[in-house]
Amino acid sequence: MTHSPRIDWVDYAKGISIILVVMMHATLSTEAALGASGWLHPVVEFAKPFRIPAFFLIAGLFAARGMTKPWRTFIDSKVLHFAYFYVLWLTIQFLFRGPVYAVEDGALETLGQYLLAFIDPFGTLWFIYLLPVFFVVTRLTRGLPPALVLIAAALLEAAPIATGWTLIDEFAGRFVYFYAGYLFGRWIVTHAEWFRTNPATTTAMLAGWGIITAACVSAGVATWPGVSLALGFLGAAAVIAISVLMARAGMLGGIRYCGQNSIVIYLAFFLPMIATRMALTKTELIVDPGLVAALVTLVAVVTPLILHRIVRGTAFAFLFERPARFRLHTNKKPTLQPAE
């Protein structure tokens, strides 16, 4: 999110969200490779009800700023921007994964999977595919009563939609959070300061939230219609509260840095994640699944940030910066726009 001046807790919230997303992929893939669960598994399960809802609600917080811009500017910044990175990193992923797919399924099937990814998002990149869809739908529905759109989005989240198509299923399950962030963004930013001025009460509320979420997850009701929606919004609010308290204390600046570069981590974490997981599981130097998953998560988060610093200002800057030739407004200097 680009906004001036930067709101410190927003970067922390984005950092928490992206780390939880990477942790989920790293932990589940590691456990699948080892055939055993580790101590990070309960953390991943606890975060499941709010991990993605918080991500999308934070992404929608400042969406209103772009909704009144001319369509050309809107398409450039909210559609082409993400489309560029999606196509680029989809191609990079297939350069590494394609040979494996070709051996297993054949070259034509692999090519078909690549082309299908332009219609239905592929693998870990589905979030960046869905974001521009959310932006466009939000803009196209601006003429409708906001309450009607919000209720419809909530009903979609509660509906048992499972078509097998990522675009359809994830849109139905996630749009309500993005739209809520867009609709109540100004209110959320203003009232989040309450957490900063009431740290003791906020901490007590967070403890209550943690107990409720853990109980729902343990009881297996976290995915029930209505319950999942409530836990999603409560969890997003909790992420905001935690972020405000962290910003107030000025602690764990690394998480804030991750939030400031969340799109960098999101785009590039899969390669170091796979490489580290394979190295640790094949060598069996570490046998504890939880420790392996934690190390895989750490490397998957840190490596993209290092790569970003290395390629900045070089011929490889296009990995994280959209070149002018891929912009509708070519007179602007290409810059990295964090995912909103």
Backbone hydrogen bonds, N-H to C=O, Kabsch-Sander energy under -0.5 kcal/mol:
donor,donor_aa,acceptor,acceptor_aa,energy
3,H,1,M,-0.6
8,D,6,R,-0.7
10,V,7,I,-1.1
11,D,7,I,-1.1
12,Y,8,D,-1.4
13,A,9,W,-2.6
14,K,10,V,-2.4
15,G,11,D,-2.3
16,I,12,Y,-2.9
17,S,13,A,-2.3
18,I,14,K,-2.5
19,I,15,G,-2.2
20,L,16,I,-2.2
21,V,17,S,-2.0
22,V,18,I,-2.4
23,M,19,I,-2.7
24,M,20,L,-2.1
25,H,21,V,-2.0
26,A,22,V,-2.9
27,T,23,M,-2.9
28,L,24,M,-2.4
29,S,25,H,-2.0
30,T,26,A,-2.0
31,E,27,T,-2.7
32,A,28,L,-1.9
33,A,29,S,-1.9
34,L,30,T,-2.3
35,G,31,E,-2.0
36,A,31,E,-1.1
41,H,38,G,-1.4
44,V,40,L,-2.2
45,E,41,H,-2.5
46,F,42,P,-2.5
47,A,43,V,-2.0
48,K,44,V,-0.9
50,F,47,A,-1.2
51,R,47,A,-2.5
54,A,50,F,-2.5
55,F,51,R,-1.3
56,F,52,I,-2.5
57,L,53,P,-2.6
58,I,54,A,-2.4
59,A,55,F,-1.6
60,G,56,F,-1.6
61,L,57,L,-0.6
61,L,58,I,-0.9
63,A,60,G,-1.4
65,R,62,F,-1.1
66,G,63,A,-1.5
67,M,63,A,-0.6
67,M,64,A,-0.7
68,T,64,A,-0.5
69,K,66,G,-0.9
74,F,70,P,-2.8
75,I,71,W,-3.1
76,D,72,R,-1.9
77,S,73,T,-2.4
78,K,74,F,-2.8
79,V,75,I,-1.5
80,L,75,I,-3.0
81,H,76,D,-1.1
83,A,79,V,-2.5
84,Y,80,L,-2.6
85,F,81,H,-1.3
86,Y,82,F,-2.4
87,V,83,A,-2.6
88,L,84,Y,-2.4
89,W,85,F,-2.4
90,L,86,Y,-2.3
91,T,87,V,-2.2
92,I,88,L,-2.0
93,Q,89,W,-2.3
94,F,90,L,-2.2
95,L,91,T,-1.8
96,F,92,I,-1.2
97,R,93,Q,-3.1
98,G,94,F,-2.6
100,V,97,R,-0.5
101,Y,97,R,-2.3
102,A,98,G,-3.1
103,V,99,P,-1.8
104,E,100,V,-1.9
105,D,101,Y,-3.6
106,G,101,Y,-0.6
106,G,102,A,-1.5
110,T,106,G,-1.8
111,L,107,A,-2.5
112,G,108,L,-2.3
113,Q,109,E,-2.1
114,Y,110,T,-2.0
115,L,111,L,-2.4
116,L,112,G,-2.4
117,A,113,Q,-1.3
118,F,115,L,-1.5
119,I,116,L,-1.9
120,D,116,L,-2.9
125,L,122,F,-2.0
126,W,123,G,-1.1
127,F,124,T,-0.6
129,Y,125,L,-1.3
130,L,126,W,-2.3
131,L,127,F,-1.8
133,V,129,Y,-0.7
134,F,130,L,-2.4
135,F,131,L,-2.3
136,V,132,P,-2.5
137,V,133,V,-2.6
138,T,134,F,-2.5
139,R,135,F,-2.2
140,L,136,V,-2.7
141,T,137,V,-1.5
142,R,139,R,-1.4
144,L,141,T,-1.8
148,L,145,P,-0.7
149,V,145,P,-1.8
150,L,146,P,-2.7
151,I,147,A,-2.4
152,A,148,L,-2.4
153,A,149,V,-2.5
154,A,150,L,-2.2
155,L,151,I,-2.4
156,L,152,A,-2.0
157,E,153,A,-1.9
158,A,154,A,-1.8
159,A,155,L,-1.6
161,I,159,A,-2.3
162,A,160,P,-0.7
166,T,164,G,-0.6
169,D,165,W,-2.7
170,E,166,T,-2.8
171,F,167,L,-1.6
172,A,168,I,-2.3
173,G,169,D,-1.8
174,R,170,E,-1.7
175,F,171,F,-2.1
177,Y,174,R,-1.2
178,F,174,R,-1.3
179,Y,175,F,-2.9
180,A,176,V,-1.9
181,G,177,Y,-2.2
182,Y,178,F,-2.3
183,L,179,Y,-3.2
184,F,180,A,-2.8
185,G,181,G,-0.6
188,I,184,F,-3.1
189,V,185,G,-2.6
190,T,186,R,-2.1
191,H,187,W,-2.7
192,A,188,I,-1.7
193,E,190,T,-0.8
194,W,191,H,-1.6
195,F,192,A,-1.2
196,R,192,A,-0.8
197,T,193,E,-1.6
198,N,194,W,-1.0
202,T,198,N,-2.4
203,T,199,P,-2.4
204,A,200,A,-2.0
205,M,201,T,-2.4
206,L,202,T,-2.4
207,A,203,T,-1.9
208,G,204,A,-2.0
209,W,205,M,-2.5
210,G,206,L,-2.5
211,I,207,A,-2.0
212,I,208,G,-2.4
213,T,209,W,-2.8
214,A,210,G,-2.5
215,A,211,I,-2.3
216,C,212,I,-2.3
217,V,213,T,-2.5
218,S,214,A,-2.6
219,A,215,A,-2.2
220,G,216,C,-0.7
220,G,217,V,-0.8
221,V,216,C,-2.0
222,A,216,C,-1.0
224,W,221,V,-1.6
227,V,225,P,-0.9
228,S,224,W,-2.8
230,A,226,G,-2.2
231,L,227,V,-2.9
232,G,228,S,-2.0
233,F,229,L,-2.1
234,L,230,A,-2.8
235,G,231,L,-2.5
236,A,232,G,-2.0
237,A,233,F,-2.4
238,A,234,L,-2.1
239,V,235,G,-2.5
240,I,236,A,-2.1
241,A,237,A,-2.6
242,I,238,A,-3.0
243,S,239,V,-2.3
244,V,240,I,-2.5
245,L,241,A,-2.3
246,M,242,I,-2.4
247,A,243,S,-2.5
248,R,244,V,-2.5
249,A,245,L,-1.9
250,G,246,M,-1.1
251,M,246,M,-1.8
255,I,252,L,-1.3
256,R,252,L,-1.0
257,Y,253,G,-2.4
258,C,254,G,-2.1
259,G,255,I,-2.0
260,Q,256,R,-2.2
261,N,257,Y,-1.1
262,S,259,G,-1.3
265,I,261,N,-1.8
266,Y,262,S,-2.8
267,L,263,I,-2.3
268,A,264,V,-1.8
269,F,265,I,-1.7
271,L,268,A,-0.5
273,M,269,F,-2.0
274,I,270,F,-2.4
275,A,271,L,-2.6
276,T,272,P,-2.5
277,R,273,M,-2.4
278,M,274,I,-2.5
279,A,275,A,-2.3
280,L,276,T,-2.6
281,T,277,R,-2.6
282,K,278,M,-2.2
283,T,279,A,-1.7
284,E,280,L,-1.3
286,I,280,L,-0.5
292,V,288,D,-2.4
293,A,289,P,-2.5
294,A,290,G,-2.2
295,L,291,L,-2.4
296,V,292,V,-2.6
297,T,293,A,-2.4
298,L,294,A,-2.4
299,V,295,L,-2.5
300,A,296,V,-2.4
301,V,297,T,-1.8
302,V,298,L,-2.6
303,T,299,V,-2.4
305,L,301,V,-0.7
306,I,302,V,-2.0
307,L,303,T,-2.8
308,H,304,P,-2.5
309,R,305,L,-1.8
310,I,306,I,-2.1
311,V,307,L,-2.5
312,R,308,H,-1.1
314,T,311,V,-2.4
317,A,314,T,-1.6
319,L,316,F,-1.9
320,F,317,A,-1.8
321,E,317,A,-1.5
322,R,335,T,-0.6
326,F,323,P,-1.8
327,R,324,A,-1.9
330,T,328,L,-0.7
332,K,329,H,-1.3
337,Q,335,T,-0.6
